[in-house]
Amino acid sequence: MTETETGDVVFSFCDTQIKAIGVITGPYQSSPKPTEFGSAGDYWSHEGWYVPVRFVELKSPIRPKDHMSVLGPALPDKYSPLQPNGNSNQGVYLASVPAEMAAVLRGLLQGQVEEVEGASVVNFDPADVREQQRLSADTTITETQKQQLVNARVGQGLFRSRVEMIEPACRITGVADRRFLRASHVKPWATSTNAEKLDGNNGLMLAPHVDHLFDKGFISFSDDGSALVSPLLPQGILTAWDISLTKFPKPLRTAQAGYMAFHRENVFKSS
């Protein structure tokens, strides 16, 4: 677990098939055993490692047992996730997949891995990694508080629910269906205090492509709610994504204005 890195691919093996592909979206962190485990793994330590992963079920799973003529020679000598006959190795959990084996699996999955990678936007930067590691080692806050702060980094949990109460729709597209919106921090997560990380006023609900532009500083907002566009954003992007900035703006709340001022001064690419 501690050898994983953001962006690594995870091959999920279940019921004799590789049924899903995951992409690691952040650094490993210390975490208590999930309550959903119940009595399973009673002999495990209560404290372990947690790695955030975005999994996508494959449209065309493969059965490794059917491809051992090409997979067999690529299996590692030690701690192999598969036996030579193609069955799973029950004695190994979360095994490292060597580059040669991964290349064979990618070929057998015929572009499905690349498709999942392409759809998994991983925005963790070095500052985020350092901040997550600091949180993991912080003994002054509870494990529940740590998890709330970690969830806030990816726009989930308590932070998201607080943002949704203030921002019911995307300010650019007008989309209000929460299934198609992301909770984005205005003042970046890594530079926010613990309280700011969870403050709903420090967030916007945005459509994914708008969230990307906002996160990277290509757009921002004035206090009156009107959109600001960076001169560094190619006009063709707005056209290709059918983004219109002529909608009636919604003024920012007073509590939101300070966060947006930080975004305009430190994130927005004004020149």
C-alpha positions as MATLAB code, in Angstrom:
seq = 'MTETETGDVVFSFCDTQIKAIGVITGPYQSSPKPTEFGSAGDYWSHEGWYVPVRFVELKSPIRPKDHMSVLGPALPDKYSPLQPNGNSNQGVYLASVPAEMAAVLRGLLQGQVEEVEGASVVNFDPADVREQQRLSADTTITETQKQQLVNARVGQGLFRSRVEMIEPACRITGVADRRFLRASHVKPWATSTNAEKLDGNNGLMLAPHVDHLFDKGFISFSDDGSALVSPLLPQGILTAWDISLTKFPKPLRTAQAGYMAFHRENVFKSS';
ca = [
       0.000    0.000    0.000;
       2.760    2.432    0.908;
       4.428    1.895   -2.466;
       1.443    3.205   -4.424;
       1.543    6.535   -6.223;
      -1.148    8.850   -7.549;
      -2.077    7.788  -11.088;
      -1.149    4.122  -10.636;
      -3.496    1.583  -12.269;
      -5.234   -1.132  -10.228;
      -6.459   -4.341  -11.905;
      -9.472   -5.680   -9.984;
      -9.751   -9.499  -10.084;
     -13.072  -11.018   -8.968;
     -14.904  -14.275   -9.752;
     -12.088  -15.481  -12.067;
     -12.238  -12.269  -14.161;
     -10.653   -8.840  -14.309;
     -13.905   -6.916  -14.029;
     -12.800   -3.376  -13.194;
      -9.908   -0.967  -13.519;
      -9.031    1.579  -10.871;
      -6.849    4.669  -10.899;
      -5.294    5.836   -7.618;
      -6.394    9.418   -7.012;
      -4.244   10.380   -4.045;
      -1.479    9.372   -1.632;
      -1.797    6.585    0.924;
      -2.807    7.581    4.438;
      -3.298    6.033    7.851;
      -6.889    4.958    8.495;
      -8.854    2.783   10.952;
     -10.381   -0.481    9.729;
     -13.747    0.234    8.047;
     -16.760   -0.576   10.208;
     -18.302   -2.399    7.221;
     -15.723   -5.159    7.738;
     -17.493   -6.212   10.935;
     -15.767   -9.255   12.434;
     -13.835   -9.965    9.240;
     -10.117   -9.670    9.787;
     -10.337   -9.596   13.583;
      -6.684  -10.535   13.707;
      -5.719   -7.424   11.741;
      -4.479   -4.288   13.435;
      -7.249   -1.716   13.937;
      -5.087    0.924   12.238;
      -4.034    0.347    8.644;
      -3.462    2.058    5.309;
      -6.064    3.620    3.033;
      -5.542    4.441   -0.650;
      -8.247    6.380   -2.572;
      -9.069    4.672   -5.881;
     -11.586    5.501   -8.620;
     -12.872    2.184  -10.026;
     -14.705    1.722  -13.322;
     -16.417   -1.559  -14.253;
     -15.269   -2.864  -17.623;
     -17.651   -3.362  -20.510;
     -15.596   -6.339  -21.675;
     -13.993   -8.192  -18.736;
     -11.361  -10.822  -19.411;
     -10.721  -14.212  -17.801;
      -6.950  -14.529  -17.241;
      -7.229  -18.333  -17.212;
      -8.068  -18.139  -20.932;
      -4.864  -16.239  -21.744;
      -2.149  -17.988  -19.732;
      -0.140  -18.725  -22.880;
       0.789  -15.026  -22.962;
       0.248  -14.139  -19.307;
       2.148  -17.078  -17.828;
       5.643  -15.985  -18.925;
       4.977  -12.480  -17.484;
       4.039  -13.621  -13.965;
       6.485  -12.541  -11.235;
       8.503  -15.224   -9.465;
       7.377  -14.036   -6.015;
       4.031  -12.728   -4.757;
       2.264  -13.279   -8.053;
      -1.453  -12.358   -7.996;
      -2.124  -15.346  -10.294;
      -1.126  -18.976  -10.188;
       0.424  -20.560  -13.329;
      -2.967  -22.187  -14.078;
      -4.711  -18.798  -14.095;
      -6.451  -19.114  -10.756;
      -6.064  -16.379   -8.169;
      -3.352  -16.640   -5.551;
      -5.335  -16.520   -2.300;
      -2.145  -16.031   -0.321;
      -1.495  -12.630   -1.887;
      -3.503   -9.442   -1.357;
      -2.911   -6.233   -3.299;
       0.007   -7.651   -5.214;
       2.337   -5.468   -7.245;
       1.979   -6.078  -10.985;
       5.329   -5.925  -12.828;
       5.603   -3.815  -15.970;
       5.732   -6.832  -18.326;
       2.567   -8.361  -16.865;
       0.782   -4.986  -16.909;
       1.670   -4.550  -20.587;
       0.169   -7.955  -21.432;
      -2.996   -7.157  -19.477;
      -3.345   -3.807  -21.234;
      -3.074   -5.550  -24.578;
      -5.686   -8.146  -23.642;
      -8.073   -5.431  -22.426;
      -7.810   -3.695  -25.820;
      -7.721   -0.041  -24.827;
     -10.076   -0.249  -21.854;
      -7.318    0.630  -19.388;
      -6.339    3.705  -21.374;
      -9.994    4.750  -21.557;
     -10.322    4.617  -17.766;
      -7.041    6.486  -17.309;
      -8.167    9.185  -19.703;
     -11.436    9.676  -17.837;
      -9.733    9.853  -14.439;
      -8.563   13.421  -13.945;
      -6.049   13.303  -11.103;
      -5.378   16.815   -9.819;
      -3.288   16.032   -6.758;
      -0.173   18.162   -6.754;
       2.871   17.983   -4.443;
       1.280   20.488   -2.036;
      -1.779   18.247   -1.690;
       0.383   15.198   -1.050;
       2.349   16.977    1.678;
      -0.850   18.239    3.289;
      -2.450   14.772    3.301;
       0.665   13.292    4.866;
       0.625   16.056    7.498;
      -3.007   15.272    8.279;
      -2.234   11.562    8.551;
       0.451   12.251   11.161;
      -1.556   14.869   13.104;
      -2.407   13.499   16.560;
      -4.437   16.566   17.582;
      -7.483   15.630   15.487;
      -9.619   12.488   15.479;
      -9.672    9.876   12.748;
     -13.219   10.984   11.876;
     -12.016   14.565   11.403;
      -9.113   13.357    9.277;
     -11.481   11.435    7.021;
     -13.772   14.452    6.689;
     -10.816   16.573    5.592;
      -9.583   13.941    3.143;
     -13.076   13.567    1.669;
     -13.227   17.339    1.263;
     -10.206   17.212   -1.057;
     -12.186   15.212   -3.604;
     -15.417   17.145   -3.071;
     -17.261   14.527   -1.036;
     -18.806   14.079    2.392;
     -19.480   16.957    4.779;
     -17.859   19.574    2.540;
     -19.987   18.673   -0.472;
     -23.235   18.692    1.509;
     -22.423   22.155    2.860;
     -21.607   23.500   -0.609;
     -24.858   22.082   -2.024;
     -26.845   24.063    0.549;
     -25.331   27.309   -0.784;
     -24.728   26.548   -4.471;
     -27.679   24.599   -5.936;
     -26.399   24.641   -9.527;
     -23.358   25.218  -11.722;
     -22.837   28.961  -12.156;
     -21.844   28.556  -15.822;
     -23.984   25.760  -17.261;
     -26.992   26.062  -14.957;
     -27.028   22.267  -14.424;
     -28.673   21.468  -11.079;
     -28.602   17.649  -11.125;
     -26.067   16.829   -8.394;
     -25.060   13.614  -10.168;
     -23.318   15.707  -12.823;
     -21.655   18.290  -10.593;
     -18.438   18.467   -8.597;
     -17.880   20.330   -5.331;
     -14.801   22.429   -6.048;
     -12.771   24.383   -3.498;
     -12.409   28.091   -4.257;
      -9.356   28.568   -2.059;
      -7.285   25.458   -2.855;
      -7.533   22.600   -0.371;
      -3.787   22.454    0.267;
      -3.617   26.133    1.266;
      -6.803   26.154    3.364;
      -6.976   25.724    7.124;
      -8.815   22.688    8.475;
     -11.905   24.839    9.035;
     -11.709   26.347    5.537;
     -11.408   22.881    3.987;
     -14.897   22.057    5.290;
     -16.515   25.491    4.896;
     -19.327   25.409    2.355;
     -18.637   29.060    1.481;
     -15.269   27.883    0.161;
     -16.874   25.846   -2.593;
     -18.814   25.924   -5.836;
     -20.875   23.206   -7.495;
     -19.552   23.046  -11.051;
     -19.947   20.845  -14.122;
     -16.769   18.727  -14.573;
     -15.361   20.688  -17.537;
     -16.075   24.009  -15.807;
     -14.506   22.663  -12.601;
     -11.335   21.888  -14.575;
     -11.123   25.448  -15.928;
     -11.785   26.936  -12.480;
      -9.301   24.637  -10.714;
      -6.568   25.477  -13.220;
      -7.221   29.224  -13.039;
      -8.612   29.710  -16.539;
     -11.848   31.191  -15.183;
     -12.860   32.944  -11.970;
     -15.722   35.113  -10.719;
     -16.212   38.723   -9.660;
     -18.084   39.494   -6.456;
     -21.175   40.300   -8.546;
     -21.029   36.734   -9.898;
     -19.932   37.579  -13.428;
     -17.427   35.183  -14.962;
     -13.817   36.189  -15.621;
     -11.903   34.473  -18.410;
      -8.125   34.231  -18.459;
      -6.422   35.684  -21.536;
      -4.399   32.448  -21.545;
      -7.497   30.328  -22.259;
      -7.779   29.634  -26.002;
     -11.129   30.889  -27.315;
     -11.552   27.598  -29.115;
     -11.998   25.813  -25.782;
     -15.107   27.803  -24.867;
     -16.504   27.192  -28.343;
     -15.689   23.481  -28.436;
     -17.194   22.940  -24.973;
     -20.192   25.130  -25.814;
     -19.598   27.321  -22.762;
     -21.625   30.524  -22.709;
     -20.698   33.261  -20.250;
     -23.727   35.462  -20.967;
     -26.060   33.982  -18.342;
     -27.372   36.219  -15.578;
     -24.748   36.188  -12.807;
     -25.581   35.328   -9.218;
     -23.804   37.640   -6.728;
     -21.486   35.990   -4.222;
     -22.447   35.873   -0.575;
     -20.303   37.989    1.740;
     -18.823   34.822    3.259;
     -17.852   33.597   -0.229;
     -16.218   36.831   -1.389;
     -13.027   36.438    0.645;
     -12.364   32.980   -0.761;
     -13.002   34.183   -4.308;
     -10.642   37.130   -3.796;
      -7.942   34.593   -2.911;
      -8.753   32.631   -6.071;
      -8.541   35.730   -8.268;
      -5.231   36.795   -6.730;
      -3.490   33.416   -6.439;
      -5.102   30.936   -8.831;
      -6.639   32.897  -11.708;
      -4.255   33.355  -14.640;
      -4.861   37.071  -15.179;
      -1.883   37.519  -17.504;
];
